[in-house]
Amino acid sequence: MAYRKLGRDSSARKALLRSILTSFFAKERIETTEAKAKEASSLADKMITLAKRGDLNARRQVLSFIMDEEVTTKLFDTIAPKYADRQGGYTRIYKLGPRRGDAAPMAILELV
C-alpha cells in the first residue's frame, strides 16, 4: 500500500494522524495541509466504516487508534448513524490557498 510519509518516521506519523483524527471527529471539520488531509481522509473513512458495524470488536479497534473515549462514543452514537445508507465517501476536502508562513498548500477536511 502506498502512503504519504509526511516527513516523519513511522511512530511520529502514526501519532500525528491519531491526533488529527481525534480532533477531526471531535470538531467534524479541521484545517490542515493538503497531504495530511488526504492521508487523514482515508483513515477517517475506515474509522466510520468500523463505527457503522457497531459491535464491540469494532469499537475496540477504533479506540486503539482514536485517543479520546468521548470522541469514540460520539463517532459510534452520532456520526456513524448519519451514514448508515452511504457506501463510503464520508469526507470532503476543500483546497485553500497557501499558508502564509511557509506557503504550504492548505485544505479543510470535513464530514459530508
Secondary structure, DSSP 4 states (H G I P E B T S, - for coil): -----TTS-HHHHHHHHHHHHHHHHHHSEEEEEHHHHHHHHHHHHHHHHHHHH-SHHHHHHHHHHSS-HHHHHHIIIIIHHHTTT--S--EEEEEEEE-TTT-PEEEEEEE-
